[in-house]
Amino acid sequence: MVQSLGQKIQFVTAYIVKMSSNISTAVIILMMLLTLTDVTLRKFGSGVPGAVELNGLMLVVITFFALAHCWNQDGHIRVDMFLHRFPPIVRSTANGCTALVGLLFFGAVMLGGAKFAVKALEKHEISVTLKLPLFPVKLLLVIGCALFCFQLLLSFIVCISEWFKKTRYMKGQ
């Protein structure tokens, strides 16, 4: 079976996106266990030191590692009450515009996060309570955004190619 380069890229990307989603899921479970342990220990007089801080750091991984998977599953909020009534070319154009706007926005978030990550590394930033280095968490934000941006770019390319196929088909009629 011969696969095109685009199909191979989509297959590899889907695998990486699924792995990032699995990491996000595992961190959610860890967060729940940490919170459960903290609340239970508070009933006996002492909680887990730095539990709130760790939960905040875990939220970065949960959020940014799940974005690309959510996009693949069409899980992001959409306003398509009326979009399904339009012809496929209009839907494809709207989806392409959505992907492009998301790519620009999360590309900016990724670049800003990269600047913050470099600054955290240079200044040896650490968390307040547990004195954990913040660079790895900020780097994970950048990785999650990069994966999401790559997914948005693939979606944009697919929408553009569909748009060209549909406009070429319409001109041929």
MARFI-751770 format. One line per 3 residues: their letters; for each residue x, y, z of N, C-alpha, C. Coordinates in steps of 0.05 Angstrom, whole numbers, plus 5000, padded with zeros to 4 digits. Layout:
% MARFI-751770
A> X Y Z X Y Z X Y Z  ...
% end
This chain:
% MARFI-751770
MVQ> 5017 4976 5000 5000 5000 5000 5018 5025 5000  5014 5042 4981 5030 5066 4978 5015 5089 4992  5030 5102 5010 5018 5125 5023 5032 5150 5014
SLG> 5016 5172 5012 5029 5197 5005 5043 5208 5029  5060 5228 5024 5075 5240 5046 5056 5254 5065  5035 5266 5055 5015 5279 5072 5001 5259 5090
QKI> 4995 5235 5080 4982 5215 5097 5001 5205 5119  5027 5202 5112 5046 5194 5132 5050 5215 5153  5051 5240 5145 5053 5262 5165 5029 5262 5183
QFV> 5005 5259 5171 4981 5259 5188 4980 5235 5207  4990 5212 5198 4990 5188 5215 5009 5193 5239  5034 5202 5233 5053 5207 5254 5043 5229 5273
TAY> 5032 5250 5262 5022 5271 5279 4999 5262 5297  4981 5245 5285 4959 5235 5301 4969 5218 5324  4990 5203 5320 5002 5186 5341 5014 5204 5363
IVK> 5029 5224 5355 5041 5242 5374 5020 5257 5390  4999 5266 5376 4977 5280 5389 4963 5262 5409  4959 5237 5402 4947 5218 5420 4964 5213 5445
MSS> 4990 5212 5441 5009 5208 5463 5008 5233 5482  5007 5257 5470 5006 5281 5487 4979 5281 5503  4958 5272 5490 4932 5270 5504 4933 5250 5527
NIS> 4947 5228 5522 4950 5208 5543 4967 5219 5567  4987 5234 5561 5003 5247 5582 4985 5266 5598  4969 5282 5584 4950 5300 5597 4931 5285 5615
TAV> 4921 5263 5605 4903 5246 5621 4916 5235 5646  4941 5226 5643 4956 5216 5666 4961 5237 5687  4966 5262 5678 4971 5284 5696 4945 5292 5711
IIL> 4922 5289 5697 4897 5294 5710 4893 5275 5733  4899 5249 5728 4897 5229 5749 4915 5235 5772  4940 5243 5766 4959 5250 5787 4949 5274 5803
MML> 4937 5293 5789 4926 5317 5802 4903 5309 5821  4886 5291 5812 4864 5283 5829 4874 5268 5854  4894 5251 5850 4906 5236 5873 4919 5255 5892
LTL> 4934 5275 5882 4947 5295 5899 4926 5311 5915  4905 5319 5901 4884 5335 5915 4870 5318 5936  4864 5293 5929 4851 5275 5948 4869 5271 5973
TDV> 4894 5267 5968 4913 5263 5990 4915 5288 6007  4917 5311 5994 4919 5336 6008 4894 5341 6026  4871 5337 6015 4846 5342 6030 4843 5322 6053
TLR> 4850 5297 6047 4849 5277 6068 4868 5283 6091  4893 5290 6084 4912 5296 6105 4905 5322 6121  4891 5340 6108 4883 5364 6122 4863 5358 6145
KFG> 4847 5337 6140 4829 5328 6161 4843 5319 6186  4868 5310 6182 4885 5301 6205 4905 5322 6214  4902 5346 6204 4918 5368 6214 4940 5378 6196
SGV> 4949 5363 6176 4970 5373 6158 4965 5364 6130  4966 5382 6111 4963 5376 6083 4989 5369 6070  4988 5366 6044 5012 5361 6028 5025 5388 6022
PGA> 5050 5392 6031 5063 5418 6026 5066 5423 5996  5057 5446 5987 5060 5453 5959 5040 5441 5940  5018 5430 5951 4998 5416 5934 4985 5436 5915
VEL> 4978 5459 5924 4965 5479 5907 4985 5488 5885  5010 5491 5893 5030 5499 5873 5034 5477 5852  5035 5452 5861 5038 5430 5842 5014 5428 5823
NGL> 4990 5432 5834 4966 5432 5818 4967 5453 5796  4976 5476 5803 4979 5498 5784 4999 5491 5761  5021 5479 5768 5040 5471 5748 5029 5448 5731
MLV> 5014 5430 5743 5003 5408 5728 4982 5418 5708  4968 5439 5715 4948 5450 5697 4959 5459 5670  4984 5467 5670 4997 5475 5645 4999 5451 5627
VIT> 5008 5428 5637 5010 5404 5621 4983 5395 5612  4964 5394 5631 4937 5385 5624 4925 5401 5601  4927 5427 5603 4915 5445 5584 4929 5444 5557
FFA> 4954 5448 5556 4968 5451 5531 4974 5425 5517  4976 5403 5531 4980 5377 5519 4954 5365 5508  4931 5376 5516 4906 5366 5506 4894 5382 5483
LAH> 4905 5405 5477 4894 5422 5456 4893 5409 5429  4915 5397 5420 4916 5386 5393 4896 5362 5391  4895 5346 5411 4876 5323 5411 4847 5333 5410
CWN> 4842 5353 5425 4815 5365 5425 4808 5375 5397  4827 5387 5383 4823 5397 5356 4818 5374 5337  4833 5352 5340 4829 5329 5323 4801 5316 5326
QDG> 4791 5318 5350 4765 5306 5356 4742 5326 5352  4748 5349 5340 4728 5371 5337 4715 5378 5363  4730 5378 5384 4720 5383 5411 4720 5413 5419
HIR> 4733 5430 5403 4733 5458 5410 4706 5471 5405  4701 5492 5419 4676 5506 5416 4674 5518 5388  4652 5513 5375 4647 5524 5348 4620 5537 5348
VDM> 4618 5557 5331 4592 5569 5326 4584 5561 5298  4571 5538 5297 4563 5529 5270 4533 5522 5269  4518 5539 5283 4489 5536 5282 4479 5538 5253
FLH> 4491 5556 5238 4482 5561 5211 4501 5550 5190  4525 5544 5199 4546 5536 5180 4539 5511 5164  4525 5492 5178 4518 5467 5164 4499 5471 5141
RFP> 4486 5494 5140 4466 5500 5119 4480 5511 5093  4505 5519 5096 4520 5530 5073 4532 5508 5057  4540 5515 5032 4553 5495 5015 4580 5487 5026
PIV> 4591 5464 5018 4617 5454 5028 4639 5474 5025  4640 5489 5004 4662 5508 4999 4662 5530 5021  4638 5539 5029 4636 5559 5050 4645 5547 5077
RST> 4637 5523 5083 4645 5509 5107 4675 5505 5108  4686 5497 5085 4715 5493 5083 4730 5519 5087  4720 5540 5076 4732 5567 5079 4731 5576 5108
ANG> 4708 5572 5121 4706 5579 5149 4724 5563 5167  4726 5537 5161 4744 5520 5177 4773 5528 5173  4780 5535 5148 4808 5544 5142 4814 5570 5156
CTA> 4795 5588 5157 4799 5614 5171 4802 5609 5201  4786 5591 5212 4788 5585 5240 4815 5574 5247  4825 5555 5230 4851 5543 5234 4873 5565 5232
LVG> 4870 5583 5213 4891 5604 5209 4891 5623 5233  4868 5631 5243 4867 5649 5266 4878 5635 5290  4871 5610 5294 4882 5595 5316 4912 5592 5314
LLF> 4922 5587 5290 4950 5584 5285 4965 5610 5292  4954 5633 5284 4966 5658 5291 4966 5664 5321  4943 5658 5334 4941 5664 5362 4959 5645 5378
FGA> 4958 5619 5374 4974 5601 5389 5003 5601 5381  5009 5611 5357 5037 5616 5349 5048 5638 5366  5032 5659 5371 5041 5681 5388 5044 5671 5417
VML> 5026 5655 5426 5028 5644 5453 5054 5627 5455  5059 5611 5435 5083 5594 5435 5108 5611 5436  5109 5632 5420 5133 5649 5419 5136 5664 5446
GGA> 5114 5674 5457 5115 5687 5483 5124 5667 5505  5113 5643 5504 5121 5622 5523 5150 5615 5520  5161 5614 5496 5189 5608 5491 5206 5630 5504
KFA> 5198 5655 5501 5213 5677 5514 5213 5674 5544  5190 5668 5555 5188 5664 5584 5204 5640 5593  5205 5619 5577 5220 5595 5584 5250 5601 5584
VKA> 5259 5616 5564 5288 5623 5563 5295 5641 5587  5277 5660 5593 5282 5678 5616 5283 5662 5642  5265 5642 5644 5264 5626 5669 5290 5609 5671
LEK> 5301 5600 5649 5326 5585 5649 5349 5603 5657  5350 5627 5644 5372 5646 5649 5372 5656 5678  5348 5661 5689 5347 5672 5716 5343 5650 5738
HEI> 5343 5625 5729 5340 5603 5748 5314 5606 5765  5292 5613 5752 5267 5617 5766 5258 5591 5779  5248 5594 5804 5238 5571 5818 5211 5577 5830
SVT> 5196 5556 5836 5170 5560 5849 5173 5569 5878  5153 5581 5888 5155 5594 5915 5157 5573 5937  5140 5554 5938 5139 5536 5961 5158 5513 5958
LKL> 5157 5499 5936 5174 5475 5933 5201 5480 5920  5206 5504 5912 5232 5511 5900 5238 5494 5875  5217 5488 5859 5221 5472 5835 5229 5492 5812
PLF> 5246 5483 5794 5252 5501 5771 5228 5504 5753  5223 5528 5744 5199 5533 5727 5205 5529 5697  5230 5528 5690 5237 5525 5662 5223 5500 5649
PVK> 5224 5477 5661 5212 5453 5648 5182 5457 5643  5168 5469 5662 5139 5473 5658 5134 5493 5636  5149 5514 5635 5146 5533 5613 5153 5521 5586
LLL> 5173 5504 5586 5180 5490 5562 5158 5471 5553  5144 5458 5571 5122 5441 5565 5099 5456 5552  5095 5481 5561 5075 5499 5549 5082 5503 5520
VIG> 5108 5509 5515 5117 5514 5487 5113 5489 5470  5120 5466 5481 5117 5441 5466 5088 5436 5459  5070 5439 5479 5041 5435 5474 5031 5455 5453
CAL> 5039 5480 5454 5031 5500 5434 5042 5493 5407  5067 5484 5406 5079 5477 5380 5064 5453 5367  5056 5434 5383 5041 5411 5372 5014 5420 5362
FCF> 5001 5437 5378 4975 5448 5370 4977 5465 5344  4998 5481 5343 5002 5498 5319 5007 5480 5294  5022 5459 5298 5027 5441 5275 5001 5428 5266
QLL> 4985 5420 5285 4959 5409 5279 4941 5429 5265  4941 5454 5274 4926 5475 5260 4936 5480 5232  4962 5479 5229 4974 5482 5202 4965 5460 5183
LSF> 4966 5435 5193 4956 5413 5176 4927 5417 5169  4911 5425 5188 4882 5430 5182 4879 5452 5162  4894 5473 5165 4893 5495 5145 4900 5485 5117
IVC> 4921 5470 5115 4930 5459 5089 4908 5441 5077  4896 5424 5094 4874 5407 5084 4851 5424 5074  4844 5445 5089 4822 5463 5081 4828 5477 5055
ISE> 4853 5486 5052 4860 5500 5027 4859 5481 5004  4869 5456 5008 4869 5437 4986 4840 5430 4978  4823 5427 4999 4794 5421 4993 4782 5445 4978
WFK> 4789 5469 4986 4778 5493 4974 4786 5494 4944  4812 5488 4939 4821 5488 4911 4807 5467 4894  4804 5443 4906 4790 5421 4892 4761 5429 4886
KTR> 4748 5441 4905 4720 5449 4901 4717 5472 4881  4735 5491 4882 4733 5513 4863 4740 5504 4835  4759 5485 4833 4766 5474 4807 4743 5458 4796
YMK> 4729 5444 4813 4705 5428 4805 4683 5446 4796  4679 5469 4811 4658 5487 4804 4663 5501 4778  4689 5507 4772 4696 5520 4746 4692 5501 4723
GQ> 4696 5475 4728 4693 5455 4707 4664 5449 4700  4645 5458 4716 4617 5453 4710 4606 5470 4687
% end
